[in-house]
Amino acid sequence: MLAAAWLCTLPTAVLPQSEPAGWQAVIEQVVVLDAPAPGDPAPRGKDRTLELSALAWDAPAQVLVAASDRGRLYRYRLGSTGGPLQPQPVSTQRLERGAGGVRPNVEGLAWRPTAEGGELLLAEEMGSAVQRRAADGALLGTLPWPAAVADALAARSAGQAAHGVEAIGHHPRHGLLAALQRPLRLTVAQRQRAPVDADGAPARAAHWVHAADGARWGFVTAGPRSQLKALEVMSDGSLLLLERVQQPRQAPMQALLRRLDPKRCDGSGLCEAPVLEQRPAALVGLDNFEGLACAPAPEGPCWMVSDDGGGDSRPTRLVQFRLARP
């Protein structure tokens, strides 16, 4: 199912060095989601596009939940364990419009276990808080952003949507996790301790993941055009991170997967977050990967999804992979 012409490492991109002795992302299957789910309008024009931007795994129901830039939640069954990846649409829900009739633009999604089973955490691009929603999409309430994230969001202007949050998660010890899409400049002291970036130049910026209890963890970006698109909390408490880079500006995009161990950080909060080697080849191309989700370890796979951008030039790709050691 892997297309060699699509899964490739292109020489025009300066790619960060992966850690050959560490974790690997073994890509198992790639499929294209090209059909509307039940409840969608007839497939014509923009209705043929999904614009998926976030994923979450509903463990009790064994379904993959996908959120759309267009204010919809899709639920997919993925087929039998160990068999072919065959996403079957189960349902679609249109989220209610906000103040002034504005359609919600969902960019972040996470699953939060509860005594009743679980609930979805949902982040809108310009949202003032994280929404708590039932598995069927019904609004249950909200959660405040971690303080540092709330301060950063309050300081941005209305035209700075790209400075919002796309990566959220739930940690059993630290609670809600959130990270700004854009990195922050390192202080002089942090630069002195930080490793060089992918170009061999001194590191200048880092992404920071903030927790509801005040904890924070950072890692040096792969380059000057880095964005943090998604995160997933693993069963051992580490973080799986999806970083998108494009070096140089007109080069193909690359989806980098990192694993951050909160126990391997320095006094300033900068952590080791090595890039996972992707096998059989790196995810480089025109696809804009934005969503990330994992089923519980040890048997569960992970998935990434690309945003088709609302046009006909790019498909929506769902990638299934597993984390493994060489």
N, C-alpha and C positions, 0 to 999 in steps of 0.2 A: 504493500500500500504506500510505501515511501517513494516519492517521485525524485529521482536523482537530479533532475534539472531544477528542482525547486529547493531541495535540501542541499545546500552547497556553501562552501566558504569562498567568497569572492576576493581576489587579490586587491581590489580597489579599497577595501576597508582595512583600517588598522585595528586589529582585534586584540582585546586584553588576553593576557596569558592565563590559561586555565591551570588548575592544579591537578596534574596527572595522577598523583597518588591519593587524591581525595575522592569525594563523592562524584558520581557521574549521573547524568540524565540520559537514560537509555530510551530513545524515542521508538515507540512500538508501532503506532498506527497514526495515520493522518486522514481525516475525512473532510469533505466540504458540506457545510450546512446550507442548503440552497432551497429549502422548502419552508413555507410558513407553517407555524404550529396551529393547532386548533384554536379557533377564535380570531385568527388574523383575517383581514380582508382579502379579497381576491388578489392573486399575485400579479400585479401590474405596476409598472413604473417603480417608484420608491418602495412600494409594498413588497417588492421582491427582495429587498435588503433587510438585514437584521440589525446591523449596527450594534453588535454585542460588545460590551465594554467590561464586564465583570462576571465572575463565576463563584459559586459556592456549592458544596456537597451536602445535601440533606441526607444525613446518615440513616435516620429512622425509616425514611421512605425509599432510600436507595435511588435517588434521582439527582441529576445535575441541574442546578438552577442557574439560569443565565439572565443577566440584566442588560437592557438596551438603552442607548442614548435617547431613544424615542419614548421612554416611559413605560416599558413593558417588562414583565417577568415571564420567562419561558422555562418550562420544566421538561427534561428529557430523561427517558430511560435509555441506558447505554448498551443493553444486551447482556448476555451471560458472562460471568467472571471467567477470564481466560479465553473467551471467544472473540470473534470479530467485533470491532467497534461499530455499532449500528444504532446511532441515536434515533430514538422514536419519540416524536413530540407528544407530550401528555396533555399539556394545557398552556394557555396564555392568559395573562391578566394585564389589563391596562390600568396603570396606577392613576389615582385621582390627580387632577390638576391642582396646582398650588394657587396662591394669591394672584389675582389678576388673570387667572386662566392659563398660567404658564405651565407647559408640559414638563414633568420632571425629567431631568437629564442624569440618569444613574451612572456613576463612574466607579463605585466601590461596593463590594458585597462580601459578606462573611457569614458563617454559620456559628451560632452561639448555643451550646448545649444548655438545656434547662431541665428541671425536675419533670416537666411535662413532656419532654422530648427535645425541643429546641426551637429557635427562632432565627429569623434572618436579620442581620444588621446591614443597613443600606445607606450609602453616602451619595448625595447629589453633588454635582459639580460646584454649585454655589450654595450648598446647604449650610444652615446655621447650626445644625446638630445632626447626629446619626439617628436614623429612624429604626425602630424596632418593629418588625413585621412578623406575623404568623407565617407558617409555611405556605398558606394559601394567598399570602400577600396582604392580608388585613392589617391595618395600622394598629399597633399596640401601645406606642409611646415613643419617646426619644431618649437618647443618651447624650450628655454633653461631650464635646471634644476634649481630649487631653489639654491641659491649660496652655502649653506652649503652642499647640496647633491652633487653638481658639484665638490666641493673641495674633498669630501670623495671618489667619484668615480675616480677622477684624481690621488689620492694617492694610490689606490690599484694596485696590480700587475695583469698581464694577467691571472694568475692562480686562481684569487680570484673571480670567477663568483658568488659564493654564497654571496659575500659582495655587490652585486648589489641591484637594486630596483625592487620590484615586486608590491608594493602598490602605486597606483597613483589615483588621483581624481581631480575634478574641483569644486572649491568653488565659489559661486557667488560674494563674497566680496574679498577673498584672492587670487583668481586665481588658478593656478596649485598647487596641493599638491603632495608631494612625500615623501616616507619613505624608509630608508635602510632596507634590509631584516634582517640583524643582529642588535642586540641592542648595545648600547654604555654604557661603565662603568659610573656610577654615580660619581660625585665629592664628597668629604668628606662632604661638606655642604649639598648637595642634599641627601646623605644617612641619615643624621641626621633628615631630614624632611620626608623622604619617609616611607611608610608602609612596613611591613615585606612581604616576598614573600610567595608563596603557601606552602613552607615547614616550615614556621614560622621563617625562618632565616632573618637577616637584608638584605634588598634589595641591590643589587650591580649593577644592570643594568636596563636600560630603553630604550624603543623604542621612536623615535622622528619623528613626522610628521612635515615637513617643507613646508612653503608656498612661492609662488613667491614674495610676498610683504615683506618677512622677518619674518613673524610670525612663531612661532613653538609651538608645544604642545607635551608633553611626558607622558608616563605612565610606571609604574614599570612592568617588565616582570613577567610571571607566574613561571619562573624557569630558570635554566642555559641553557636549550636547547630550547629556544624560537625563533621563526621566525615570522615576520610580513608579511603575504602573500597578503593581499588585504585590501582596504578601500573603503567606500562609503560615500558620503556627503548626509545627510538627509535633508528633507525640512526645518527643524528648525535650520539648521546650525551645528548640532552635527555630529560626525563622527561615523559610524559603522565600526568596525575593526575586521579583521579575523586574529587571532593569532594561530599558530600551536605549540603545545608543545608535548614533548615526555619525560616522567619521569618515571622510569630511562631510560637510553639510549635504552635498548632493549624492553621497554614497548610499547604497542600500541600507535599510535598517537591520539591526541585529537584536534578537531577544536573548539577553544574558540571564542565566539563572545563578543565584548565589545562595550559599547557606551561611547564615550568621549565627554563631553560638554566643549568647549573652554572657557566658562564663569566660570568654576569651576577648576581653576588652581592656584598654588601658585606663588610667585615672581620669582622662577627659571624656571617656565614653566611646572612643573610637575602637572598633572591633575588627577582628579578622572575619572577612566575608569572602572567601575564595570563590572564583567563578567555577561553576561545575562544567566539566567537559561534557559536551553533547555528542552522543553517538547514535547513529553512524556519521552524522555530520551536523554542523552548526546551523541554527535557524537564521539565515541571512536572506534578505530579499525585500520585496515590496510590501509584505504583510506587516500590519501594525498589531502586534500581540499585546493585549491589554488585560485579559482575564486569566486567573490562576486559581486552581482548587485541587485539593488532595483528599482521597478517602483515607480513613484511619490506617496507620501502619499495623502490622508489617505487610499485609497482603494488598493493601490498597494502592492503586495507581494514582497519578496526578494528571491534570489536564490544563492546557492553555488554549485560549481562543483568540482569534484575530478580529479586529473591527474592520468591516468592509468599507467604512467611510461613507455609506449612503449612496454609492455610485455603482456602476456596472463593471468597473475596471478591476476590482479586487473581489475575490470570494471571501466567505466567512469560513476559516479553517479551524477545525478542532483537532488538537494534537494530544495524543495520549502518551505518557512516558512514565517511567519508574526510576526511582533513585536507587543506585547500586554502588557498591565499591568494586574497583577492578580486581 
